C-alpha cells in the first residue's frame, strides 16, 4: 500500500532539495522526499525503544570542546569514546553506548543541548 501526502517547503529548502535530488540522480523530487522520510523514521525509531540498546552517537562540534563532564555522568553505559580533531577547529566524537534505553535517551538529550554542537547522529538498536 502507498499513501500520498503533500508537503509544504520554504522556497530555499525546495531549491536545495531540487539541487541535491538532481546531483544524486533521482528521477523525481518525490523519490528524494520518500528517501528522506524513510531515513528520518529509521534514525528516530530508537527513541521509542524500551529495554537495553547498543550503538553509537556521532557528535560534531564547531570548536574543540571537551564533553568530559557529560560523558563521565554516563560512564555506566559508555563502552568507549573517540575524539578526533578536524580542520577548522571542529571535533568529531564517537560515543559507543550499551545499556538501558532511558539512559541512552538522556545522554542524547544532553548532547544536543551542548553549546557548539553542530550535529548529533544516533545509530542505536535494541539488544
TIRO-2110 file (N, C-alpha, C; in Angstrom, 1 decimal):
// TIRO-2110
0.8, -1.2, 0.0, N, 1, A
0.0, 0.0, 0.0, CA, 1, A
0.9, 1.2, 0.0, C, 1, A
0.5, 2.2, -0.7, N, 2, A
1.2, 3.5, -0.8, CA, 2, A
0.3, 4.6, -0.4, C, 2, A
0.7, 5.5, 0.4, N, 3, A
-0.1, 6.7, 0.9, CA, 3, A
0.5, 7.9, 0.2, C, 3, A
-0.3, 8.7, -0.4, N, 4, A
0.1, 10.0, -0.9, CA, 4, A
-0.1, 11.1, 0.1, C, 4, A
0.8, 12.0, 0.2, N, 5, A
0.7, 13.1, 1.1, CA, 5, A
1.3, 14.4, 0.5, C, 5, A
1.0, 15.5, 1.0, N, 6, A
1.5, 16.8, 0.5, CA, 6, A
2.5, 17.4, 1.5, C, 6, A
3.5, 18.1, 1.1, N, 7, A
4.5, 18.7, 1.9, CA, 7, A
4.7, 20.1, 1.5, C, 7, A
4.6, 21.0, 2.4, N, 8, A
4.9, 22.4, 2.1, CA, 8, A
6.3, 22.7, 2.6, C, 8, A
7.1, 23.3, 1.7, N, 9, A
8.5, 23.6, 2.0, CA, 9, A
8.8, 25.1, 1.7, C, 9, A
9.7, 25.7, 2.5, N, 10, A
10.1, 27.1, 2.1, CA, 10, A
10.9, 27.0, 0.8, C, 10, A
10.8, 28.1, 0.0, N, 11, A
11.5, 28.1, -1.3, CA, 11, A
12.9, 27.7, -1.3, C, 11, A
13.7, 28.2, -0.3, N, 12, A
15.1, 27.9, -0.2, CA, 12, A
15.4, 26.4, 0.0, C, 12, A
14.6, 25.8, 0.9, N, 13, A
14.7, 24.4, 1.1, CA, 13, A
14.3, 23.6, -0.1, C, 13, A
13.3, 24.0, -0.8, N, 14, A
12.9, 23.3, -2.0, CA, 14, A
14.0, 23.4, -3.1, C, 14, A
14.5, 24.6, -3.2, N, 15, A
15.6, 24.7, -4.2, CA, 15, A
16.8, 23.8, -3.9, C, 15, A
17.2, 23.8, -2.6, N, 16, A
18.3, 22.9, -2.2, CA, 16, A
17.9, 21.4, -2.5, C, 16, A
16.7, 21.1, -2.2, N, 17, A
16.2, 19.7, -2.4, CA, 17, A
16.3, 19.3, -3.9, C, 17, A
15.9, 20.3, -4.8, N, 18, A
16.0, 20.0, -6.2, CA, 18, A
17.4, 19.8, -6.6, C, 18, A
18.3, 20.7, -6.1, N, 19, A
19.8, 20.5, -6.5, CA, 19, A
20.3, 19.2, -6.0, C, 19, A
20.0, 18.8, -4.8, N, 20, A
20.5, 17.5, -4.3, CA, 20, A
19.9, 16.4, -5.0, C, 20, A
18.6, 16.4, -5.2, N, 21, A
18.0, 15.3, -6.0, CA, 21, A
18.6, 15.1, -7.3, C, 21, A
18.8, 16.2, -8.0, N, 22, A
19.4, 16.1, -9.4, CA, 22, A
20.8, 15.6, -9.3, C, 22, A
21.6, 16.1, -8.4, N, 23, A
23.0, 15.7, -8.3, CA, 23, A
23.2, 14.2, -7.8, C, 23, A
22.2, 13.7, -7.1, N, 24, A
22.2, 12.3, -6.7, CA, 24, A
21.5, 11.4, -7.7, C, 24, A
21.0, 11.9, -8.8, N, 25, A
20.4, 11.1, -9.8, CA, 25, A
19.0, 10.6, -9.6, C, 25, A
18.2, 11.3, -8.7, N, 26, A
16.8, 11.0, -8.5, CA, 26, A
16.0, 11.3, -9.8, C, 26, A
15.1, 10.5, -10.2, N, 27, A
14.2, 10.8, -11.3, CA, 27, A
13.1, 11.8, -11.0, C, 27, A
12.8, 11.9, -9.7, N, 28, A
11.8, 12.8, -9.3, CA, 28, A
12.0, 13.3, -7.8, C, 28, A
11.5, 14.5, -7.5, N, 29, A
11.7, 15.0, -6.2, CA, 29, A
10.9, 14.1, -5.2, C, 29, A
9.8, 13.5, -5.6, N, 30, A
9.1, 12.7, -4.6, CA, 30, A
9.9, 11.5, -4.2, C, 30, A
10.7, 11.0, -5.1, N, 31, A
11.6, 9.9, -4.7, CA, 31, A
12.6, 10.3, -3.6, C, 31, A
13.2, 11.5, -3.8, N, 32, A
14.1, 12.1, -2.8, CA, 32, A
13.4, 12.3, -1.5, C, 32, A
12.2, 12.8, -1.5, N, 33, A
11.4, 13.1, -0.3, CA, 33, A
11.1, 11.8, 0.4, C, 33, A
10.7, 10.8, -0.3, N, 34, A
10.4, 9.4, 0.2, CA, 34, A
11.7, 8.9, 0.9, C, 34, A
12.8, 9.0, 0.3, N, 35, A
14.1, 8.5, 0.9, CA, 35, A
14.4, 9.3, 2.2, C, 35, A
14.2, 10.6, 2.1, N, 36, A
14.5, 11.5, 3.3, CA, 36, A
13.5, 11.1, 4.5, C, 36, A
12.3, 10.9, 4.2, N, 37, A
11.3, 10.5, 5.3, CA, 37, A
11.7, 9.1, 5.8, C, 37, A
12.1, 8.2, 5.0, N, 38, A
12.5, 6.9, 5.4, CA, 38, A
13.7, 7.0, 6.3, C, 38, A
14.7, 7.8, 5.9, N, 39, A
15.9, 8.0, 6.8, CA, 39, A
15.5, 8.6, 8.1, C, 39, A
14.6, 9.5, 8.1, N, 40, A
14.1, 10.1, 9.4, CA, 40, A
13.5, 9.1, 10.3, C, 40, A
12.6, 8.3, 9.7, N, 41, A
12.0, 7.2, 10.5, CA, 41, A
13.0, 6.3, 11.1, C, 41, A
13.9, 5.8, 10.3, N, 42, A
14.9, 4.8, 10.7, CA, 42, A
15.8, 5.5, 11.8, C, 42, A
16.2, 6.7, 11.6, N, 43, A
17.1, 7.4, 12.6, CA, 43, A
16.4, 7.7, 13.9, C, 43, A
15.1, 7.8, 13.9, N, 44, A
14.4, 8.2, 15.1, CA, 44, A
13.6, 7.1, 15.8, C, 44, A
13.5, 5.9, 15.1, N, 45, A
12.8, 4.8, 15.7, CA, 45, A
13.3, 4.4, 17.0, C, 45, A
14.6, 4.5, 17.3, N, 46, A
15.2, 4.1, 18.5, CA, 46, A
14.6, 4.8, 19.7, C, 46, A
14.1, 6.0, 19.5, N, 47, A
13.6, 6.8, 20.6, CA, 47, A
12.4, 6.1, 21.3, C, 47, A
11.7, 5.3, 20.6, N, 48, A
10.5, 4.6, 21.2, CA, 48, A
10.9, 3.2, 21.8, C, 48, A
12.2, 2.9, 21.8, N, 49, A
12.6, 1.6, 22.3, CA, 49, A
12.6, 1.6, 23.9, C, 49, A
12.3, 0.4, 24.4, N, 50, A
12.5, 0.2, 25.9, CA, 50, A
13.5, -0.9, 26.0, C, 50, A
13.9, -1.2, 27.2, N, 51, A
14.9, -2.3, 27.5, CA, 51, A
16.3, -1.8, 27.2, C, 51, A
17.1, -2.8, 26.7, N, 52, A
18.6, -2.5, 26.5, CA, 52, A
18.8, -2.1, 25.0, C, 52, A
19.7, -1.2, 24.8, N, 53, A
20.1, -0.7, 23.5, CA, 53, A
21.6, -0.7, 23.4, C, 53, A
22.1, -0.7, 22.2, N, 54, A
23.5, -0.5, 21.9, CA, 54, A
23.7, 0.2, 20.6, C, 54, A
24.8, 0.9, 20.5, N, 55, A
25.1, 1.7, 19.3, CA, 55, A
26.1, 2.8, 19.5, C, 55, A
25.9, 3.9, 18.7, N, 56, A
26.9, 5.0, 18.9, CA, 56, A
26.2, 6.3, 18.6, C, 56, A
26.7, 7.3, 19.2, N, 57, A
26.3, 8.7, 18.9, CA, 57, A
27.5, 9.3, 18.2, C, 57, A
27.3, 10.0, 17.0, N, 58, A
28.3, 10.7, 16.4, CA, 58, A
28.0, 12.2, 16.6, C, 58, A
29.0, 12.9, 17.3, N, 59, A
28.8, 14.3, 17.7, CA, 59, A
29.8, 15.2, 17.0, C, 59, A
29.3, 16.1, 16.3, N, 60, A
30.2, 17.1, 15.6, CA, 60, A
30.1, 18.4, 16.3, C, 60, A
31.2, 18.9, 16.7, N, 61, A
31.3, 20.2, 17.4, CA, 61, A
32.0, 21.2, 16.6, C, 61, A
31.6, 22.5, 16.7, N, 62, A
32.2, 23.5, 15.9, CA, 62, A
33.5, 24.1, 16.5, C, 62, A
33.7, 23.8, 17.7, N, 63, A
35.0, 24.2, 18.3, CA, 63, A
35.5, 23.0, 19.2, C, 63, A
36.7, 23.1, 19.6, N, 64, A
37.4, 22.0, 20.3, CA, 64, A
36.9, 21.9, 21.8, C, 64, A
35.6, 21.6, 21.9, N, 65, A
35.0, 21.4, 23.3, CA, 65, A
35.3, 20.0, 23.8, C, 65, A
35.4, 19.9, 25.0, N, 66, A
35.6, 18.6, 25.7, CA, 66, A
34.2, 18.2, 26.3, C, 66, A
33.8, 17.0, 26.0, N, 67, A
32.5, 16.6, 26.6, CA, 67, A
32.6, 15.8, 27.9, C, 67, A
33.8, 15.9, 28.5, N, 68, A
34.1, 15.1, 29.6, CA, 68, A
33.1, 15.1, 30.8, C, 68, A
32.5, 16.2, 31.1, N, 69, A
31.6, 16.3, 32.2, CA, 69, A
30.3, 15.5, 31.9, C, 69, A
29.8, 15.6, 30.7, N, 70, A
28.6, 14.8, 30.3, CA, 70, A
29.0, 13.4, 30.3, C, 70, A
30.1, 13.0, 29.6, N, 71, A
30.4, 11.6, 29.4, CA, 71, A
30.7, 10.9, 30.7, C, 71, A
31.3, 11.6, 31.7, N, 72, A
31.5, 11.0, 33.0, CA, 72, A
30.2, 10.6, 33.7, C, 72, A
29.2, 11.4, 33.5, N, 73, A
27.9, 11.1, 34.2, CA, 73, A
27.3, 9.8, 33.6, C, 73, A
27.7, 9.5, 32.4, N, 74, A
27.1, 8.3, 31.7, CA, 74, A
28.1, 7.2, 31.5, C, 74, A
29.1, 7.1, 32.4, N, 75, A
30.1, 6.1, 32.2, CA, 75, A
29.6, 4.7, 32.4, C, 75, A
28.4, 4.5, 33.0, N, 76, A
27.8, 3.2, 33.2, CA, 76, A
27.3, 2.6, 31.9, C, 76, A
27.0, 3.5, 30.9, N, 77, A
26.5, 2.9, 29.6, CA, 77, A
27.5, 3.2, 28.4, C, 77, A
28.5, 4.0, 28.7, N, 78, A
29.5, 4.3, 27.6, CA, 78, A
30.6, 3.2, 27.6, C, 78, A
30.7, 2.5, 26.5, N, 79, A
31.7, 1.5, 26.3, CA, 79, A
33.0, 2.0, 25.9, C, 79, A
33.0, 3.0, 25.0, N, 80, A
34.2, 3.7, 24.6, CA, 80, A
33.9, 5.0, 24.0, C, 80, A
34.9, 5.9, 23.8, N, 81, A
34.7, 7.2, 23.2, CA, 81, A
35.9, 7.6, 22.5, C, 81, A
35.7, 8.1, 21.2, N, 82, A
36.9, 8.5, 20.4, CA, 82, A
36.6, 10.0, 20.1, C, 82, A
37.7, 10.8, 20.2, N, 83, A
37.6, 12.2, 19.8, CA, 83, A
38.6, 12.5, 18.8, C, 83, A
38.2, 13.0, 17.6, N, 84, A
39.1, 13.3, 16.5, CA, 84, A
39.0, 14.8, 16.2, C, 84, A
40.2, 15.5, 16.3, N, 85, A
40.2, 16.9, 15.9, CA, 85, A
40.1, 17.0, 14.4, C, 85, A
39.3, 17.9, 13.8, N, 86, A
39.2, 18.1, 12.4, CA, 86, A
39.8, 19.5, 12.0, C, 86, A
39.9, 19.8, 10.8, N, 87, A
40.3, 21.1, 10.4, CA, 87, A
39.3, 22.1, 10.7, C, 87, A
39.7, 23.3, 10.8, N, 88, A
38.8, 24.4, 11.1, CA, 88, A
38.4, 24.5, 12.6, C, 88, A
39.1, 23.8, 13.5, N, 89, A
38.7, 23.8, 14.9, CA, 89, A
37.6, 22.9, 15.2, C, 89, A
37.1, 22.2, 14.3, N, 90, A
35.9, 21.3, 14.6, CA, 90, A
36.5, 19.9, 15.2, C, 90, A
35.6, 19.3, 15.9, N, 91, A
35.9, 18.0, 16.5, CA, 91, A
34.8, 17.0, 16.3, C, 91, A
35.1, 15.8, 16.0, N, 92, A
34.1, 14.8, 16.0, CA, 92, A
34.3, 13.8, 17.1, C, 92, A
33.2, 13.5, 17.8, N, 93, A
33.3, 12.5, 18.9, CA, 93, A
32.4, 11.3, 18.5, C, 93, A
32.9, 10.1, 18.7, N, 94, A
32.1, 8.9, 18.5, CA, 94, A
32.0, 8.3, 19.9, C, 94, A
30.7, 8.2, 20.4, N, 95, A
30.4, 7.7, 21.7, CA, 95, A
29.7, 6.4, 21.6, C, 95, A
30.3, 5.3, 22.0, N, 96, A
29.7, 3.9, 21.8, CA, 96, A
29.0, 3.6, 23.2, C, 96, A
27.7, 3.3, 23.1, N, 97, A
26.9, 3.0, 24.3, CA, 97, A
26.3, 1.6, 24.3, C, 97, A
26.0, 1.1, 25.5, N, 98, A
25.3, -0.1, 25.7, CA, 98, A
24.6, -0.1, 27.0, C, 98, A
23.3, -0.2, 27.1, N, 99, A
22.7, -0.1, 28.4, CA, 99, A
21.2, 0.2, 28.2, C, 99, A
20.6, 0.6, 29.3, N, 100, A
19.1, 0.9, 29.3, CA, 100, A
18.8, 2.0, 28.3, C, 100, A
17.7, 1.9, 27.6, N, 101, A
17.3, 2.8, 26.6, CA, 101, A
17.1, 4.2, 27.2, C, 101, A
16.5, 4.3, 28.4, N, 102, A
16.3, 5.5, 29.1, CA, 102, A
17.6, 6.3, 29.3, C, 102, A
18.6, 5.6, 29.7, N, 103, A
19.9, 6.3, 29.9, CA, 103, A
20.5, 6.8, 28.6, C, 103, A
20.3, 6.1, 27.5, N, 104, A
20.8, 6.5, 26.2, CA, 104, A
20.0, 7.7, 25.7, C, 104, A
18.7, 7.8, 26.0, N, 105, A
17.9, 8.9, 25.6, CA, 105, A
18.3, 10.2, 26.4, C, 105, A
18.6, 10.0, 27.7, N, 106, A
19.1, 11.1, 28.5, CA, 106, A
20.4, 11.7, 28.0, C, 106, A
21.3, 10.7, 27.7, N, 107, A
22.6, 11.2, 27.1, CA, 107, A
22.4, 11.9, 25.8, C, 107, A
21.6, 11.4, 24.9, N, 108, A
21.4, 12.1, 23.7, CA, 108, A
20.8, 13.5, 24.0, C, 108, A
19.8, 13.6, 24.8, N, 109, A
19.2, 14.9, 25.1, CA, 109, A
20.2, 15.9, 25.7, C, 109, A
21.2, 15.4, 26.5, N, 110, A
22.2, 16.3, 27.0, CA, 110, A
23.2, 16.8, 25.9, C, 110, A
23.5, 15.8, 25.0, N, 111, A
24.5, 16.1, 24.0, CA, 111, A
23.9, 17.2, 23.0, C, 111, A
22.7, 17.1, 22.6, N, 112, A
22.1, 18.0, 21.7, CA, 112, A
22.0, 19.4, 22.3, C, 112, A
22.0, 19.6, 23.6, N, 113, A
21.9, 20.9, 24.2, CA, 113, A
23.3, 21.5, 24.5, C, 113, A
24.4, 20.9, 24.2, N, 114, A
25.7, 21.5, 24.4, CA, 114, A
25.9, 22.6, 23.4, C, 114, A
26.3, 23.7, 23.9, N, 115, A
26.6, 24.9, 23.1, CA, 115, A
27.8, 24.5, 22.1, C, 115, A
27.6, 24.8, 20.8, N, 116, A
28.7, 24.5, 19.9, CA, 116, A
28.5, 23.2, 19.2, C, 116, A
27.5, 22.4, 19.6, N, 117, A
27.2, 21.1, 18.9, CA, 117, A
26.5, 21.4, 17.5, C, 117, A
27.1, 20.9, 16.5, N, 118, A
26.5, 21.1, 15.1, CA, 118, A
25.5, 20.0, 14.8, C, 118, A
25.8, 18.8, 15.3, N, 119, A
25.0, 17.6, 14.9, CA, 119, A
25.3, 16.5, 15.9, C, 119, A
24.2, 15.8, 16.2, N, 120, A
24.3, 14.5, 17.0, CA, 120, A
23.5, 13.5, 16.2, C, 120, A
24.2, 12.5, 15.6, N, 121, A
23.6, 11.5, 14.8, CA, 121, A
23.6, 10.1, 15.6, C, 121, A
22.4, 9.7, 16.0, N, 122, A
22.3, 8.4, 16.7, CA, 122, A
22.3, 7.2, 15.8, C, 122, A
22.9, 6.1, 16.2, N, 123, A
22.8, 4.8, 15.5, CA, 123, A
22.6, 3.8, 16.6, C, 123, A
21.4, 3.7, 17.0, N, 124, A
21.0, 2.9, 18.2, CA, 124, A
20.1, 1.8, 17.8, C, 124, A
20.3, 0.5, 18.3, N, 125, A
19.5, -0.6, 18.1, CA, 125, A
19.2, -1.4, 19.4, C, 125, A
18.1, -2.1, 19.4, N, 126, A
17.8, -2.9, 20.6, CA, 126, A
18.8, -4.1, 20.7, C, 126, A
19.1, -4.5, 21.9, N, 127, A
20.0, -5.7, 22.1, CA, 127, A
19.3, -6.7, 23.0, C, 127, A
END
